[in-house]
Amino acid sequence: MALLVDLCDQLSGELAPVHVPRVLAVAGSDSSGGAGIEADVKTITAHKCYAVTCITALTAQNSLGVHNVTVTPAQTAEQVLVAIADDQIALDAIKLGMLPDETLSVIAPFLAARAASTPIVLDPVFVAKNGDRLSSVAALRRAVELFKHAALVTPNSREVEVLLAVLRSSDPSVEEITIARADDFYEAARVLGSRFKVDVLFKGGLVPVNENLVVDPENPVYILNVLYEHRSGKITVFRSNHIDSPNLHGTGCTLSSAVACNLARGASLAAAVENAIAFVNEAIRHAEVKPNGPLNHMWAISRPQDARRDAGLLSFLLNHEKVVPHWQKYTNHQFVQQVMEDTLPVEKFNYFLKQDYRYLQAYHRVHVNLRSITESQELQEYVDNILGNIETEMERHRGKLKSRWPDLDLEDIVAGRATLNYINYLVELYEKTHDWLLCKTALMPCLIGYNHAAANALNNGTKFLVADPENNSRTLARARKLQEDAENGGLPYTVDPGSATQKMYRDWLSDYVAPWYLDACKRGEQVLNEYFDEYVSRKQHEDGFDKGKLMDTLADIFAKVSSLEASFWDDCINYPENIN
């Protein structure tokens, strides 16, 4: 007898077309899958865009090196581009990678016809990480001619040297620039952008700097990626933590493709670059360690079965394309990293405590408002419990603040700009909607995000994972064991007797991985998912109800609040420079 698995209730038979931005990648193939067109396609797919390709060369390569290169004949490359044009595929962005001599002549007219309406990101793959040149000198000059069609050019440090040499070959007045400190990054990006009349992203991954922003491969602390916008002369420096990982194969291809995807989705250039850097950062961190190994381009992709209906609303939100970049910045924020490393100046943490106290006052008020529109007794008790937890946390803050400033009137604390923006958003959302689901969604990033941020920093197995009860049972047991050990004097770190802040900082992080907090995360997920399911069940037969539109609105709210959380910590990191 056959076993029937009835999926009719889960799988609709109705069409539900979704527009997917289209990104063309023109690049060589990497048989190992880490770089080239393979990295492009993975990155484009991870950004939920549709990859269109033109392969300029086939390579036989692996983590040990490139063993053979077979260039695509110019006629074949041209036929590929003609086929794309004939099919009237509306491209939302174009990414250019390895362009052999044979490809340059046929790609130029294709780009010229699209440059005015389609952002083009050109990754000048002239030099590989081992220093080998990938093109002839003549080809370099022809490749530079393509810059006039590009919205952005993304050279690494070696490619910057090549481009500066190209400039000097026609204009000896161009000074040599040795990349030795941060100012050299800025000047090199400025010279290239102003001379070539193109926006330039100087990728600094090959030249990490120390804490004094001096190039120091032996003591790397930061990576600097410098964006120069040639029309305005604006320079934006994206500083990120250096990651001690051998998995760097394909970082350039991945970064430029990620920028193209963000541009295809309508992001500004600076936002596209920032989002792309965050994507690459996480792809490096989540890669299986291997010398010259590939990135993990799939780190942000949920498996299809993980996106099943019973995974719940919160899982959908955390994996939504609008949310992921903001969530990653928020939950891997340098403020929390510096707390963990005991390198955060105490005055910045003190500023945080004051701002967080003001925020908690508003957070409490918003929950009081939420309580007033809560209908069921069960949910009223749930909100009452949250109010109790907030009041406990506020009392802890009062104790910490009074211990530092006995005469401080807490009502005199002035909210910073980021704090006000956050408070105003939550209050206005309630006042405009009086909608329980929307307001509860806006309150969830604070709850779940503080656990993720603390757990990411502590790296002690106490991270709450949405839609993963098996993991969370282990996590809770781990948290209880750590709490029991701490109560018995067994701290999970070596105490530095010379530090005045270490214990305070670690205690603060530990609050958000404590058993009671994990329970609160579990209950929060359960309540949000169940309320959403009941809400949809009530509304689905009403005229005009659109579940997809509702979920997009909830994703917008979740992404906005995640961004506000990151900005809140940005404000604390920048204190006192942020005070006018």
C-alpha positions in Angstrom: 0.0 0.0 0.0 1.4 3.4 -1.0 2.0 6.1 1.7 0.4 9.4 0.8 2.2 12.5 1.8 -0.4 15.3 1.3 1.4 18.6 0.7 -1.7 20.4 -0.7 -2.2 22.5 2.4 1.5 23.6 2.4 2.1 24.0 -1.3 -0.2 26.4 -3.3 -1.0 25.7 -6.9 -1.5 29.4 -7.7 1.2 31.5 -9.4 2.9 34.1 -7.3 5.5 35.9 -9.5 8.2 37.8 -7.8 10.5 40.3 -9.5 14.1 39.2 -9.1 16.9 41.8 -9.9 19.1 40.5 -12.7 22.9 40.8 -12.5 25.2 39.9 -15.3 28.6 38.6 -14.3 31.4 38.7 -16.9 34.4 36.8 -15.6 36.6 33.7 -15.9 35.6 30.4 -14.4 37.3 29.0 -11.4 37.1 25.2 -11.3 37.7 25.1 -7.6 34.5 27.2 -7.1 36.0 29.8 -4.8 36.5 32.7 -7.2 35.6 33.9 -10.7 32.2 33.2 -12.2 31.4 30.6 -9.6 31.9 33.0 -6.7 29.8 35.6 -8.6 26.9 33.3 -9.2 26.9 32.1 -5.5 27.1 35.7 -4.3 24.3 36.9 -6.6 22.1 34.0 -5.6 22.8 34.7 -1.9 21.5 38.2 -2.5 18.4 36.8 -4.0 19.2 38.2 -7.5 19.2 36.3 -10.8 22.7 35.6 -12.2 23.3 36.0 -16.0 26.8 35.0 -17.1 29.4 35.5 -19.8 32.4 33.2 -19.1 35.6 34.8 -20.4 38.0 31.9 -19.7 38.1 28.3 -18.3 40.8 27.6 -15.7 42.2 24.5 -14.1 42.9 25.7 -10.6 42.6 24.8 -7.0 43.9 26.1 -3.6 47.5 25.4 -4.7 47.4 27.5 -7.8 46.3 28.1 -11.4 47.4 25.2 -13.7 45.9 26.1 -17.0 43.9 29.0 -18.6 41.9 28.6 -21.8 40.5 31.9 -23.0 37.0 32.1 -24.5 37.3 33.0 -28.2 36.2 36.6 -28.9 33.5 35.3 -31.3 32.0 33.1 -28.7 32.0 35.8 -26.0 30.4 38.1 -28.5 27.7 35.5 -29.3 26.9 35.2 -25.6 26.5 38.9 -25.2 24.3 39.1 -28.4 22.2 36.3 -27.0 21.6 38.2 -23.8 20.7 41.3 -25.7 18.4 39.5 -28.1 16.5 37.9 -25.3 15.8 41.5 -24.0 17.0 40.5 -20.5 16.6 43.7 -18.5 19.9 43.9 -16.5 19.8 45.7 -13.2 23.6 45.6 -12.7 26.7 44.3 -14.4 29.8 43.0 -12.7 33.1 42.7 -14.7 35.9 40.4 -13.5 38.7 38.8 -15.5 38.8 40.3 -19.0 41.3 38.7 -21.3 42.6 40.6 -24.4 40.1 38.7 -26.6 37.1 39.9 -24.6 37.9 43.6 -24.4 37.0 44.5 -27.9 33.6 42.8 -27.8 32.6 43.9 -24.3 33.2 47.6 -24.9 30.2 48.3 -27.2 27.9 46.1 -25.0 28.8 48.3 -21.9 28.6 51.6 -23.8 25.0 50.8 -24.7 24.0 50.1 -21.1 26.2 52.4 -18.9 23.6 55.2 -18.7 20.9 53.0 -17.3 22.7 50.0 -15.6 25.3 50.3 -12.8 28.6 48.6 -13.8 31.0 47.4 -11.2 34.5 46.7 -12.6 36.9 44.5 -10.6 40.2 45.1 -12.4 41.6 41.6 -12.2 45.1 42.5 -13.4 47.0 40.9 -10.6 46.4 37.7 -8.6 47.1 37.5 -4.9 50.4 35.8 -5.7 51.5 38.8 -7.7 51.2 37.2 -11.2 49.9 39.5 -13.9 46.8 38.4 -15.6 46.9 40.6 -18.7 49.4 42.1 -21.0 50.5 45.8 -20.7 48.6 46.6 -23.9 45.5 44.9 -22.5 45.8 47.0 -19.4 45.5 50.2 -21.4 42.4 48.8 -23.2 40.9 47.7 -19.9 41.4 51.1 -18.4 39.3 52.5 -21.3 36.4 50.6 -19.9 36.5 52.7 -16.7 34.4 55.4 -18.4 31.5 53.0 -18.5 31.8 52.0 -14.8 29.9 53.2 -11.8 32.6 51.8 -9.6 36.1 50.3 -9.9 37.3 48.0 -7.1 41.1 47.6 -7.2 43.1 45.8 -4.4 46.5 47.2 -3.3 48.4 45.5 -6.1 46.0 46.6 -8.7 46.2 50.2 -7.3 50.0 50.1 -7.9 49.4 48.9 -11.5 46.8 51.7 -12.2 49.1 54.3 -10.7 51.9 53.1 -13.0 49.5 53.3 -16.0 48.8 57.0 -15.1 52.5 57.7 -14.6 53.3 56.2 -18.0 51.3 59.0 -19.7 51.8 61.7 -17.1 55.1 61.7 -15.2 53.8 64.3 -12.8 51.7 61.6 -11.1 53.6 60.9 -7.9 54.4 57.5 -6.6 52.4 56.5 -3.6 53.7 53.8 -1.2 50.8 52.4 0.8 52.2 52.6 4.3 49.5 54.3 6.4 45.8 55.3 6.2 46.5 58.6 4.5 48.1 56.8 1.6 44.9 54.8 1.1 42.9 58.0 0.9 45.4 59.7 -1.5 45.7 56.7 -3.8 41.9 56.4 -4.1 41.6 60.1 -4.7 44.3 60.2 -7.4 42.8 57.2 -9.3 39.2 58.5 -9.0 40.0 62.0 -10.0 42.3 61.1 -12.9 40.1 58.3 -14.3 36.9 60.2 -13.5 35.3 57.1 -11.9 34.3 56.2 -8.3 36.9 54.0 -6.7 36.8 51.4 -3.9 40.3 50.7 -2.7 40.1 47.3 -1.2 42.5 47.0 1.7 42.4 43.3 2.5 46.0 42.7 1.4 47.4 45.5 3.4 45.9 45.3 7.0 46.8 48.0 9.4 47.6 48.1 13.1 45.8 50.1 15.8 47.7 53.2 14.7 46.4 52.7 11.1 49.9 51.9 9.9 50.2 49.0 7.4 51.5 46.1 9.5 50.9 42.6 8.2 52.7 41.2 11.3 50.3 42.9 13.7 47.0 43.3 11.8 44.1 44.9 13.6 41.9 46.5 11.0 41.0 46.3 7.3 40.4 49.7 5.6 38.2 49.8 2.5 38.2 53.3 1.1 35.5 54.7 -1.2 36.2 57.8 -3.3 33.3 59.4 -5.1 34.8 61.4 -7.9 32.0 63.9 -8.6 31.8 65.1 -5.0 35.3 64.3 -3.9 33.8 62.5 -0.9 36.0 59.9 0.8 34.3 57.2 3.0 36.5 54.9 5.0 35.0 51.5 6.0 37.0 50.1 8.9 36.4 46.5 9.9 38.2 44.0 12.1 41.0 41.9 10.6 40.0 38.3 10.6 42.8 35.8 11.1 41.7 33.3 8.4 43.4 31.6 5.5 40.1 31.5 3.6 40.6 34.5 1.4 40.3 32.9 -2.1 37.7 34.9 -4.1 37.2 37.8 -1.7 37.6 40.4 -4.4 35.2 38.7 -6.8 32.7 38.2 -4.0 32.9 41.8 -2.8 32.4 43.4 -6.3 29.5 41.0 -7.0 27.9 41.9 -3.7 28.2 45.6 -4.5 26.6 45.0 -7.8 23.7 43.1 -6.2 23.1 45.9 -3.7 23.1 48.5 -6.5 20.7 46.3 -8.5 18.4 46.5 -5.5 18.5 50.3 -5.5 21.0 50.9 -2.7 23.1 54.0 -2.7 26.8 53.4 -3.6 28.0 53.9 0.0 25.3 51.6 1.4 26.0 49.0 -1.3 29.7 49.0 -0.4 28.9 48.8 3.4 26.5 45.9 2.9 29.0 44.1 0.6 31.8 44.4 3.1 29.5 42.9 5.8 28.6 40.0 3.5 32.3 39.2 2.8 33.2 39.5 6.4 30.7 36.9 7.4 31.5 34.7 4.5 35.1 34.6 5.7 34.1 34.0 9.3 31.8 31.1 8.5 34.1 29.3 6.1 35.6 25.9 6.9 39.3 26.6 7.5 41.7 25.7 4.7 44.9 27.3 3.4 43.9 29.6 0.5 40.4 28.2 0.9 37.1 29.6 -0.4 34.6 31.7 1.5 31.3 30.4 2.6 28.9 32.2 0.3 26.0 30.3 1.7 26.2 31.6 5.2 23.1 33.7 4.9 21.0 31.3 2.9 18.4 29.1 4.6 17.9 25.6 3.2 14.5 25.3 1.5 13.2 23.0 4.2 14.3 25.6 6.9 12.0 28.1 5.3 9.0 25.8 5.7 5.7 27.2 7.0 6.2 25.9 10.6 9.5 27.7 11.0 7.5 30.7 12.0 7.5 34.4 11.4 10.6 35.2 13.4 12.7 32.8 11.3 11.3 34.5 8.1 12.3 37.9 9.4 15.8 37.0 10.5 16.6 35.5 7.1 14.9 38.3 5.1 17.2 40.0 2.6 16.2 43.4 4.0 17.1 42.4 7.5 20.3 40.4 7.2 22.9 43.2 6.6 21.5 45.3 9.4 21.3 42.3 11.7 24.8 41.3 11.0 26.1 44.8 11.7 24.0 45.0 14.9 24.9 41.6 16.3 28.6 41.7 15.5 29.1 45.3 16.5 32.5 46.7 17.5 31.0 48.1 20.7 30.3 44.6 22.0 33.6 43.3 20.6 35.5 46.0 22.5 33.5 45.2 25.7 34.5 41.6 25.3 38.2 42.4 24.7 38.1 44.9 27.6 39.4 47.6 25.2 36.3 49.9 25.3 37.2 53.2 27.1 35.1 53.3 30.3 33.6 56.7 29.5 32.0 55.2 26.4 30.4 52.4 28.4 29.2 55.0 31.0 27.6 57.0 28.2 26.0 53.7 27.0 24.5 53.1 30.5 23.0 56.6 30.5 21.6 56.2 27.0 20.4 52.7 27.7 18.5 53.9 30.8 16.7 56.5 28.7 15.9 53.8 26.1 14.6 51.4 28.8 12.3 54.1 30.0 10.8 54.3 26.5 10.9 50.6 26.1 8.9 50.2 29.3 6.4 52.9 28.1 5.9 51.1 24.7 5.2 47.8 26.5 2.7 49.6 28.8 1.0 50.8 25.6 1.2 47.3 24.2 -0.5 46.0 27.3 -3.4 48.5 26.8 -4.2 46.9 23.4 -3.6 43.3 24.5 -6.9 41.3 24.5 -6.2 37.9 25.9 -5.4 37.3 29.5 -2.5 35.0 28.6 -0.8 37.7 26.5 -1.5 40.3 29.2 0.3 38.1 31.7 3.1 37.7 29.1 3.5 41.5 28.7 3.3 42.0 32.5 6.2 39.6 32.9 8.2 41.6 30.3 7.4 44.8 32.2 8.8 43.2 35.3 12.0 42.2 33.6 12.4 45.7 32.2 11.9 47.2 35.7 14.5 44.9 37.1 17.0 45.9 34.4 16.2 49.6 35.0 16.9 49.1 38.7 20.2 47.6 37.9 21.0 50.6 35.7 20.0 53.0 38.4 22.4 51.2 40.8 25.3 51.3 38.4 24.6 55.0 37.6 24.2 56.0 41.2 27.4 54.2 42.2 29.3 56.3 39.6 27.5 59.6 40.1 25.7 59.7 43.5 24.3 63.2 42.8 23.0 62.4 39.4 19.3 63.1 38.7 18.4 60.4 36.3 15.7 62.6 34.8 18.4 65.0 33.7 20.0 62.5 31.4 19.9 63.9 27.9 19.1 61.4 25.2 21.6 61.3 22.3 20.5 61.6 18.7 20.5 57.9 18.1 18.6 57.2 21.3 16.0 59.8 20.3 15.6 58.4 16.8 15.1 54.9 18.2 12.6 56.1 20.9 10.7 58.2 18.4 10.3 55.4 16.0 8.8 53.0 18.5 6.5 55.6 20.0 5.3 56.8 16.6 4.7 53.3 15.3 2.4 52.7 18.2 0.6 56.0 17.9 0.1 55.6 14.2 -1.0 52.0 14.1 -2.2 50.8 17.6 -1.4 47.4 16.0 -0.2 44.7 18.4 1.6 42.6 15.7 3.5 45.6 14.2 4.5 46.9 17.7 5.6 43.4 18.9 7.7 42.9 15.8 9.4 46.2 16.4 10.3 45.1 20.0 11.8 41.7 19.0 15.2 42.9 17.6 16.2 44.2 21.0 15.3 41.0 22.8 16.9 38.5 20.3 19.7 40.7 19.1 21.3 41.4 22.5 21.6 37.6 23.0 23.1 37.1 19.6 25.5 40.0 20.1 26.7 38.8 23.5 26.9 35.1 22.4 28.8 36.1 19.3 31.3 37.9 21.4 31.6 35.4 24.2 31.6 32.4 21.8 30.6 30.1 24.6 27.7 28.1 23.1 24.9 30.3 24.5 23.3 31.6 21.3 19.5 31.3 20.9 18.7 30.0 17.5 15.3 30.6 16.1 13.2 27.6 15.0 15.8 25.2 16.5 14.4 23.8 19.8 17.0 21.0 19.9 19.8 23.5 19.9 18.1 25.8 22.4 17.7 22.9 24.8 21.5 22.4 24.7 22.1 26.1 24.9 19.9 26.5 28.0 21.7 23.6 29.7 25.1 25.2 28.8 23.9 28.6 30.2 22.8 26.9 33.5 26.1 25.2 33.9 28.0 28.5 33.3 25.8 30.3 35.8 26.3 27.5 38.4 30.0 27.6 37.9 30.1 31.4 38.2 28.0 31.2 41.5 30.7 28.8 42.8 33.5 31.2 41.9 34.5 29.5 38.6 34.7 32.3 36.1 35.1 31.2 32.4 38.0 33.6 31.9 41.3 34.6 33.6 40.8 37.6 35.8 43.2 40.5 35.0 44.0 42.1 38.3 45.1 45.3 36.5 41.8 45.8 34.8 39.2 48.1 36.4 36.5 47.2 33.9 36.9 43.5 32.9 34.5 42.0 35.4 31.9 44.8 34.9 32.0 44.2 31.1 31.8 40.4 31.3 29.0 40.7 33.8 27.1 42.9 31.4 27.6 40.4 28.5 26.6 37.5 30.8 23.2 39.0 31.5 22.2 38.4 27.9 23.2 34.7 27.8 21.8 33.9 31.2 19.1 31.2 31.5 16.3 33.7 32.3 17.2 35.6 29.2 17.2 32.5 27.0 13.8 31.6 28.4 12.6 35.1 27.5 13.9 34.7 23.9 12.1 31.3 23.6 8.8 32.8 24.9 9.1 35.8 22.7 9.6 33.7 19.6 6.6 31.5 20.6 4.3 34.5 21.2 5.2 36.3 18.0 4.8 33.2 15.8 1.5 32.1 17.4 0.0 35.6 17.3 1.0 36.0 13.6 -0.6 32.7 12.7 -3.8 33.5 14.5 -3.8 37.0 13.0 -3.5 35.6 9.5 -6.1 33.0 10.2 -8.6 35.7 11.2 -7.8 38.1 8.3 -7.2 35.8 5.4 -10.8 35.7 4.2 -11.2 39.5 4.5 -11.4 41.5 1.3 -8.1 43.3 0.6 -6.0 41.2 3.0 -2.6 40.5 1.5 -0.3 38.2 3.6 2.7 38.8 1.4 2.3 42.6 1.8 2.0 42.2 5.5 5.1 40.1 5.7 7.0 42.7 3.7 5.8 45.4 6.1 7.0 43.3 9.1 10.4 42.8 7.4 10.7 46.6 6.9 10.0 47.2 10.6 12.4 44.5 11.7 15.2 45.8 9.4 14.6 49.4 10.5 14.8 48.6 14.2 17.9 46.4 13.7 19.5 49.4 12.0 18.5 51.7 14.9 20.1 49.2 17.3 23.4 49.4 15.4 23.2 53.2 15.2 22.6 53.2 19.0 26.0 51.4 19.5 27.6 53.6 16.8 26.7 56.6 18.9 28.3 55.1 22.0 31.5 54.2 20.1 31.7 57.7 18.8 31.3 59.4 22.2 32.4 62.1 23.0 33.0 63.1 19.4 29.3 62.8 18.7 28.5 65.6 21.3 28.3 69.0 19.7 
